[in-house]
Every structure is written in C-alpha cells, then in structure tokens.
Amino acid sequence: MKKFKFILSLILIIFLNIGFSIAQEEIEEFIEEEVEGLELIQNGNFNELIPWEIILINIKETNYYEAQIYVDYFMWVRKNSEADGGFVGIKQSLGNFDLRDKKSLKLSFDILISFQELDSDGWAGGEYPAQVILKFENENNEEYVYKKCFILKGSTINYPENNVTEIESGDFYHFEADLIEEDIYNNIVSHPYLKEIIIGGSGWDFVGAVDNVSLIVK
C-alpha cells in the first residue's frame, strides 16, 4: 500500500512539473509578445491591397499612372505628366491610435525608386518620387505631419527640412527608426493621436515601390 501511494505521489509530482513547465512557457510567450509590441499596420507585406486605399492627386486623363501590387510589393508609376506635379500612392487609417504613455514607435519599411524625371525635389515645398507620411492629431484636431522623403542620389535638395535621404536607383533601401526617440518627440507628445499613414510618390514622372511596412508601438 505504501508503495502504491509512493507511485501515485511520484506520478502527481511529474504531472505537476509538466503543468508548471507548460504554464511557464505560456507566460514566457506572453511576456515575449508584450516586449515585441503591437503592430499597427495591416498587410504591410502586400499579399493584397486591403485595407490600403489608393490616392491620386492632380492626375489628369492625359496622364498615365499605375498603383498596384506587383509580385509581393506595392508599386506606383506616373508618366506623361506634362511638367505638372501630381501624387500617386496609398494610405491606411490607423484609427486615431492613442500614443500617450507609449515608450516606442518603431517605423520600418523597404522603399525603392527606379525613375524620377525631376533632377531636384521641385519648387512646391518638396516633391519626392518616394515618401512615407504619418499624420498625428491632438484633442483640438490640430495636425502634425511627419515626413520621410527619398530622392535619387545626385539630386538637388531644395528642402532639406523634409527629412530627405538620397538613395540609389533600382535597389530597395531599408529604413528603420524609433520615432519617439527622434527629435520629433515633442511634436508626437503634443499630438498623441496617430491618424493615418500615406506612402507614394509626387512630382512629374516617377516610378517607386514599397514593401515590408511596419509600425510597432510599445
């Protein structure tokens, strides 16, 4: 009888240890997910376009444009611009996400320029064949706009305040930054509601693309 009780106790201890190990693994996985943060972008790898929306600004019937998924990234094209500026791209609503008390807002993506007609960033406050824009608001619906703009190497940059980076033609360029750690921190704190993200190109003729868009908040 004592031997039987000992065996039962041993089995119980084994099961308790197994249960503890499983519970510990679940807790560790939960903690790891918390550390990794919350992804705010849906379908940033462009398996499909939803929930992105296409944006066309000053695109006339005489202009040629494309805005579509090509293989597994999103591409925008503008031709026959006739020396008239316009925008082709996409946007995604972020639902006025509340950033108060958040410690990190990590933006990353791969972006490409394969052609730009302008040899500068234009004359209308800055025109770029590839750019990523985040819009923030405060309680009074006042807006703050963050821009990360890209242009081909060797271009004349008239508006360096637009956060411009020169990149090579035809190669995806990887960008990554924690915006809350950047010098725009005070702007985000005073406009803590993240409204939307816009990606695309502007200017005369251009061709660009984007992939692996991510915006992680912690």
C-alpha positions in Angstrom: 0.0 0.0 0.0 2.8 2.4 0.9 4.5 1.5 -2.4 1.3 2.3 -4.3 0.9 5.7 -2.5 4.5 6.5 -3.4 3.9 5.7 -7.1 0.8 7.9 -7.0 2.7 10.7 -5.4 5.5 10.4 -7.9 3.0 10.5 -10.8 1.4 13.5 -9.3 4.7 15.3 -9.0 5.6 14.5 -12.6 2.2 15.9 -13.8 2.6 19.0 -11.6 6.0 19.7 -13.0 4.8 19.2 -16.6 1.9 21.6 -15.9 4.2 24.1 -14.3 6.6 23.9 -17.3 3.7 24.4 -19.8 2.3 27.4 -17.8 5.8 28.9 -17.5 6.2 28.6 -21.3 2.9 30.3 -21.9 3.9 33.1 -19.5 7.2 33.5 -21.3 5.5 33.6 -24.7 3.0 36.2 -23.4 5.9 38.3 -22.0 7.8 38.0 -25.3 4.7 39.2 -27.2 4.4 42.1 -24.8 8.1 43.0 -25.3 7.7 42.8 -29.1 4.9 45.4 -29.1 1.8 45.9 -31.1 1.8 46.1 -34.9 -0.4 48.9 -36.2 -0.1 48.3 -39.9 -2.3 45.7 -41.6 -1.0 43.9 -44.7 2.4 45.7 -44.8 3.8 42.9 -46.9 1.1 43.5 -49.6 -0.3 40.0 -50.1 -3.4 42.0 -51.0 -4.3 45.7 -51.1 -6.9 45.7 -48.4 -7.1 47.8 -46.2 -4.9 50.2 -48.1 -6.6 52.8 -50.2 -5.2 54.3 -53.4 -4.7 58.1 -53.5 -4.5 60.1 -56.8 -3.9 63.8 -56.6 -3.8 66.0 -59.7 -3.8 63.0 -62.1 -5.5 64.0 -65.3 -6.9 61.9 -68.1 -3.9 62.6 -70.3 -1.6 61.3 -67.6 -0.6 57.6 -67.3 -0.4 56.1 -63.9 -0.2 52.7 -62.1 -0.9 51.9 -58.5 -0.9 48.2 -57.8 0.7 45.2 -56.2 3.5 43.8 -58.3 4.5 40.3 -57.2 4.5 41.0 -53.4 5.2 44.7 -53.1 3.3 47.8 -53.9 4.4 49.9 -56.9 3.4 53.4 -58.2 4.1 54.9 -61.6 3.4 58.2 -63.2 4.1 59.2 -66.8 3.0 61.8 -69.3 2.9 64.3 -66.5 3.4 67.2 -69.0 5.6 69.1 -66.4 2.7 69.2 -63.9 3.1 67.9 -60.4 0.9 65.1 -59.0 0.8 62.3 -56.4 0.2 58.5 -56.8 0.2 56.3 -53.7 -1.8 54.6 -50.9 -3.0 55.3 -47.4 -4.2 53.3 -44.4 -6.2 54.6 -41.5 -4.7 54.0 -38.1 -7.9 54.8 -36.2 -6.6 57.8 -34.1 -4.4 55.4 -32.1 -3.6 56.9 -28.7 0.2 57.1 -28.1 0.1 58.6 -24.6 2.3 56.7 -22.2 3.9 54.8 -25.1 7.7 54.4 -25.0 8.4 53.4 -28.5 7.0 53.9 -32.1 9.2 51.9 -34.5 8.7 52.6 -38.2 10.4 50.4 -40.8 10.0 49.7 -44.5 11.8 48.9 -47.7 11.5 51.6 -50.4 12.7 51.9 -54.0 13.0 54.5 -56.7 13.6 53.2 -60.2 13.0 56.5 -62.0 12.4 60.2 -61.4 12.1 62.9 -64.1 12.9 65.9 -61.8 16.6 66.5 -61.0 15.6 68.1 -57.7 12.9 68.0 -55.1 10.9 70.6 -57.1 9.6 74.0 -56.2 6.3 73.3 -54.4 7.6 72.7 -50.9 9.2 69.4 -51.9 8.3 66.7 -54.4 9.7 63.2 -54.0 9.3 60.0 -56.0 9.1 58.1 -52.8 7.9 59.2 -49.4 6.2 58.0 -46.2 4.0 60.3 -44.2 2.4 59.8 -40.8 -0.3 62.2 -39.6 -0.9 62.9 -35.9 -3.6 65.0 -34.2 -4.3 66.5 -30.8 -7.5 67.0 -28.9 -8.2 70.1 -30.9 -7.9 68.3 -34.2 -4.7 70.2 -34.9 -2.4 68.2 -37.1 1.3 67.3 -37.1 2.7 65.7 -40.2 5.9 63.5 -40.1 7.6 63.0 -43.4 10.4 60.7 -44.5 11.3 61.5 -48.1 13.6 59.8 -50.6 15.2 61.0 -53.8 17.8 59.7 -56.2 21.5 60.3 -55.4 22.9 63.4 -57.0 19.6 65.3 -57.0 19.5 68.9 -55.9 17.7 69.1 -52.5 15.9 72.5 -52.0 14.0 71.4 -48.9 16.3 69.5 -46.5 13.8 70.2 -43.7 11.6 67.5 -45.3 13.9 64.8 -43.8 15.3 63.7 -47.2 17.6 60.7 -47.9 19.3 60.1 -51.2 19.2 56.5 -52.4 20.5 54.5 -55.4 18.2 53.8 -58.3 16.6 50.3 -58.6 17.6 48.9 -55.2 15.3 48.6 -52.2 16.5 50.8 -49.3 15.7 49.7 -45.8 14.6 52.4 -43.4 14.1 51.9 -39.7 13.7 54.4 -36.8 12.1 54.7 -33.4 10.2 58.0 -33.8 9.7 58.6 -30.1 13.5 58.6 -29.7 13.9 61.1 -32.6 14.0 64.9 -32.3 10.2 65.0 -33.2 9.4 63.6 -29.8 7.8 66.8 -28.5 5.6 67.0 -31.7 4.3 63.5 -31.1 3.7 64.1 -27.4 1.7 67.2 -28.2 -0.2 65.4 -31.0 -0.6 61.9 -29.5 -3.3 60.5 -31.8 -1.9 58.6 -34.8 -4.4 59.1 -37.6 -3.0 57.6 -40.8 0.0 56.5 -42.9 0.5 57.7 -46.6 3.0 56.2 -49.0 3.7 57.1 -52.6 5.4 59.5 -55.0 5.0 63.1 -56.1 6.4 65.3 -58.8 6.5 64.9 -62.6 7.2 61.4 -64.0 8.4 58.8 -61.4 8.4 55.1 -60.5 8.7 53.8 -57.0 7.8 50.9 -54.7 7.5 49.9 -51.1 7.5 46.6 -49.1 7.6 45.3 -45.5 5.9 48.3 -44.0 5.8 48.0 -40.2 4.8 50.4 -37.3 5.2 48.8 -33.9 4.2 50.6 -30.7 5.3 49.6 -27.2 
